[in-house]
Amino acid sequence: MRVERELPTEEAADLLALTRELADAELAPKAAAYEREERFPREVFRVLGDAGLLGLPFAEEVGGGGQPYEVYLQVLEELSIRWASVALGVSVHTLACSPVANFGTAAQRRDLLPELVGGSLLGAYCLSEAHAGSDPAAMRASAKAADGGWVASGEKAWVTHGGQADFYTTFLRTPDDGPRAISCFHLTPDLPGFAPAPPEQKMGLTGSHTAAVRLDDVAVPADRLVGEPGRGLGIALSALDSGRLGVSAVATGLAQSALDVAVDYAVQREAFGRPIAEHQGVQFLLADMAAAVESARAMYLVAARRRDAGKPYSRQASIAKLLATDAAMKVTTDAVQVLGGAGYTRDHPAERYMREAKVFQIFEGTNQIQRMVIGRHLTAEAVPPTA
Ligand SMILES: Cc1cc2nc3c(=O)[nH]c(=O)nc-3n(C[C@H](O)[C@H](O)[C@H](O)COP(=O)(O)OP(=O)(O)OC[C@H]3O[C@@H](n4cnc5c(N)ncnc54)[C@H](O)[C@@H]3O)c2cc1C
């Protein structure tokens, strides 16, 4: 089903039309085979980059698309309807660019940013470690001051685009800045000692490669520090607020594609002499799926419009991530149910969507962590009753 969208301008409507056309031609025909073969579609990201879709939310002066978040996120959702792994990759790339865009020096913004958002490069974001996922402040990989910069050592885990990316926005402990200090660095795979591991064997999203990256005494030049030394955790968390919106839009697109498969099947599959869509038990299931998808879309747009208006949006971003990713899990599971036995086979994409949905409840802050963030906002914003 073509999604009806509320877009702010004609230009945005044209951008969405271009995205749909490009995604129909370049993403949809490849998704199933690449996922089955666990192939990373680097050439697809080149096509998206050439079309200007890898830098949409960044300023035009630095080579970005100058689009508001509410438009960028709907582009992500359209990509995800055709191929969730690729849409997730665009979201992670945006996350990887944002520390340089928001905290980089004038020289980094001038010299580095146009290349990062321009479309020819692909980024990765290295915050997690094997023992430090929900609690990134427990990270151990470090960068110690040395002549001309730093020496980085340790291992980052779960890096989306690990082994494929052209640059890695990496958070490392910097003990010279204080016992708990963390700083942000722009690392590239040409640095000697930078060593990605083979991809993880995953349940789903197998077209998106996820790998650990070892840092074996990597000499990091001084101009690769992003933002102030010791301020890395704040940089990481502020980037994640935006990243959670990206994940919400991708999860919504995945849920929309599962709903579409279920509706198409239900109107043509017959049982007891009529299409199963005419049995109220199935119709109500489809209605609940549609309600979940539309609520997820509405919530990420509420958060995005607050961000575009310069208002605080962290609580709304966590609510959007929680709602959209739980919706994706439920809707994809229900799509398998609507297809019956056929849904459990690889002849239909419903089972793949269900496998893909699970990780959305886990990365960019698990849904338990989103509840913690929402709860902390509620208690911080509460006005104590006057006696
Ligand atoms: C496919 C994939 C791609 C990823 N891509 C990236 C990436 O590009 N960059 C990156 O930095 N990371 C990435 N990650 C890592 C991801 O962000 C972490 O897996 C996630 O934050 C959870 O961390 P963990 O796996 O260590 O789980 P843990 O932190 O060990 O959590 C285990 C369980 O305990 C729960 N839990 C933990 N603390 C609390 C608490 N205080 N209250 C209640 N429950 C709690 C969690 O919700 C979870 O259910 C990726 C992960 C996957 C699977």
The ligand as a MOL file (V3000), in Angstrom:
LIG
                    3D

  0  0  0     0  0            999 V3000
M  V30 BEGIN CTAB
M  V30 COUNTS 53 58 0 0 0
M  V30 BEGIN ATOM
M  V30 1 C 22.9720 -6.1440 14.9180 0
M  V30 2 C 23.5550 -5.1780 15.9240 0
M  V30 3 C 24.1020 -3.9820 15.4630 0
M  V30 4 C 24.6630 -3.0970 16.3790 0
M  V30 5 N 25.2850 -1.9640 15.9040 0
M  V30 6 C 25.9810 -1.1710 16.7680 0
M  V30 7 C 26.7600 -0.0750 16.2870 0
M  V30 8 O 26.8010 0.2090 15.0800 0
M  V30 9 N 27.4870 0.6280 17.1750 0
M  V30 10 C 27.4780 0.3580 18.5110 0
M  V30 11 O 28.1500 1.0570 19.2580 0
M  V30 12 N 26.7400 -0.6740 19.0060 0
M  V30 13 C 25.9950 -1.4360 18.1650 0
M  V30 14 N 25.2530 -2.5050 18.6450 0
M  V30 15 C 25.2920 -2.7990 20.0840 0
M  V30 16 C 23.9740 -2.5280 20.7740 0
M  V30 17 O 23.7700 -1.1430 20.8870 0
M  V30 18 C 23.9960 -3.2650 22.1200 0
M  V30 19 O 23.8790 -4.6410 21.8370 0
M  V30 20 C 22.8820 -2.8230 23.0360 0
M  V30 21 O 23.1090 -1.5070 23.4880 0
M  V30 22 C 22.7230 -3.7380 24.2590 0
M  V30 23 O 23.9540 -3.9740 24.8630 0
M  V30 24 P 24.3780 -5.4890 25.2270 0
M  V30 25 O 24.1940 -6.3120 24.0200 0
M  V30 26 O 25.7400 -5.4370 25.8370 0
M  V30 27 O 23.3250 -5.9680 26.2850 0
M  V30 28 P 23.3950 -5.7520 27.9310 0
M  V30 29 O 23.7680 -4.3570 28.1780 0
M  V30 30 O 24.3350 -6.8390 28.4100 0
M  V30 31 O 21.9470 -6.0540 28.3140 0
M  V30 32 C 21.4360 -7.3770 28.4570 0
M  V30 33 C 19.9660 -7.2800 28.9120 0
M  V30 34 O 19.9060 -6.6050 30.1820 0
M  V30 35 C 19.0220 -5.4830 30.0850 0
M  V30 36 N 19.5350 -4.3980 30.9400 0
M  V30 37 C 20.7880 -3.9110 31.0310 0
M  V30 38 N 20.8420 -2.9100 31.9320 0
M  V30 39 C 19.5870 -2.7520 32.4140 0
M  V30 40 C 18.9830 -1.8850 33.3610 0
M  V30 41 N 19.6910 -0.9340 34.0050 0
M  V30 42 N 17.6530 -2.0050 33.6210 0
M  V30 43 C 16.9240 -2.9450 32.9710 0
M  V30 44 N 17.4310 -3.8010 32.0580 0
M  V30 45 C 18.7400 -3.6980 31.7720 0
M  V30 46 C 19.0400 -5.0770 28.6190 0
M  V30 47 O 17.8860 -4.3480 28.2670 0
M  V30 48 C 19.1130 -6.4440 27.9380 0
M  V30 49 O 17.8260 -6.9960 27.8620 0
M  V30 50 C 24.6440 -3.3890 17.7690 0
M  V30 51 C 24.0450 -4.5650 18.2110 0
M  V30 52 C 23.5130 -5.4630 17.3140 0
M  V30 53 C 22.9130 -6.7470 17.8340 0
M  V30 END ATOM
M  V30 BEGIN BOND
M  V30 1 1 1 2
M  V30 2 1 2 3
M  V30 3 2 2 52
M  V30 4 2 3 4
M  V30 5 1 4 5
M  V30 6 1 4 50
M  V30 7 2 5 6
M  V30 8 1 6 7
M  V30 9 1 6 13
M  V30 10 2 7 8
M  V30 11 1 7 9
M  V30 12 1 9 10
M  V30 13 2 10 11
M  V30 14 1 10 12
M  V30 15 2 12 13
M  V30 16 1 13 14
M  V30 17 1 14 15
M  V30 18 1 14 50
M  V30 19 1 15 16
M  V30 20 1 16 17
M  V30 21 1 16 18
M  V30 22 1 18 19
M  V30 23 1 18 20
M  V30 24 1 20 21
M  V30 25 1 20 22
M  V30 26 1 22 23
M  V30 27 1 23 24
M  V30 28 2 24 25
M  V30 29 1 24 26
M  V30 30 1 24 27
M  V30 31 1 27 28
M  V30 32 2 28 29
M  V30 33 1 28 30
M  V30 34 1 28 31
M  V30 35 1 31 32
M  V30 36 1 32 33
M  V30 37 1 33 34
M  V30 38 1 33 48
M  V30 39 1 34 35
M  V30 40 1 35 36
M  V30 41 1 35 46
M  V30 42 1 36 37
M  V30 43 1 36 45
M  V30 44 2 37 38
M  V30 45 1 38 39
M  V30 46 1 39 40
M  V30 47 2 39 45
M  V30 48 1 40 41
M  V30 49 2 40 42
M  V30 50 1 42 43
M  V30 51 2 43 44
M  V30 52 1 44 45
M  V30 53 1 46 47
M  V30 54 1 46 48
M  V30 55 1 48 49
M  V30 56 2 50 51
M  V30 57 1 51 52
M  V30 58 1 52 53
M  V30 END BOND
M  V30 END CTAB
M  END
